[in-house]
Each structure stands twice: as structure tokens, then as C-alpha cells.
């Protein structure tokens, strides 16, 4: 087992459960956002515990590459929690078009971990700044091509390839 696996083993406590989250929510007066939500039931349960937001994530798919794809969960979770819920989408955001698709399907915003890390590795701070500029340009271009002037105008009808991106299932 390499150093990364050892670090993951030390960081994550598999005994933490919903009772612990309820205790944290009760003790902490600030915002609580839970990352790693992978089912509609878990999204509903943590929302009912009073969290301020959820992050649909399979942690980049590196450790959980067989887990549900957060983008596929997004519409169902949005319907289940309603418009008042704050839903972030993590995993698979590699372009501005991905950001636009996530917003159209109901995310309030997205995380872009891998994209900015590539920029950081390629060029330090300037690489991160360039990554942000590329994402911004792609978001603006995608929205123009869709004919929308505002993020508020996006809706699921703007995402036509969702079926093509759905997980394979046997016939």
C-alpha cells in the first residue's frame, strides 16, 4: 500500500454516521456542507438533519470509480430536495460546457478540482489563472451557443446528451 492509500486510510473514519452529523450540526453554529453524497436517500437524510448544502461527489472517481456518477444523480436529488436546497456538483467537471450542463440540470455551482490542479502543475499560479480564464471563456461560449444570456435561463432542456452519458446497463 502506497503513501496515498495510507493517507486515505488515516483520514476517513468509517464509523462516522448520521448521528455524528446531527451532533456536529448541533454543536457548530456555522455552515455545514456534506461532501460525498451518492444517493438520493442520503441527500434527503443529511438535508433533513439541517445541513446548509450537499456536494454530490464520488471523489473524482479515482477511489470510487464504480460509484454513481454525480451528474446522473443531480436531477433526482434536485427534485427530492426542492429549489431551496444548496447542491454542489463535484466530479467530472473538466470544461466550461460541463459547468453549464451541471447548472442546467440543477446544481447551484460546481467544483473544479482536477482542472485547476492541471493548471497548477503546468504553470503555478499563472496556470491556475489561465485555467479559470479558459473555464470562463468556455462557459460564456456555451451559453451563447445555447442562446441564453443568464445562468438563470438554463434548464434541463439545454442538456441533450444526458442519455448518451448514462451508465451502461445490460439489455
Number of C-alpha atoms within 10 A of each C-alpha: 5 6 8 9 11 10 10 11 11 9 9 9 9 7 7 9 9 13 10 11 17 15 11 13 18 11 9 9 8 8 10 15 17 18 16 16 22 19 18 18 12 15 23 17 14 19 18 11 15 15 20 16 20 22 24 29 26 23 19 17 15 9 11 12 11 9 13 17 22 26 24 17 18 23 17 15 24 21 12 14 17 11 12 8 19 19 25 23 28 25 21 22 22 15 17 22 20 20 24 25 25 27 25 20 23 24 25 17 16 20 17 22 15 15 17 21 15 14 18 17 11 12 14 14 13 12 17 19 15 16 21 17 13 14 22 16 15 18 20 19 14 18 21 12 9 13 12 14 11 10 14 9 12 21 15 14 9 17 18 10 9 13 9 8 11 11 10 7 5 3 3
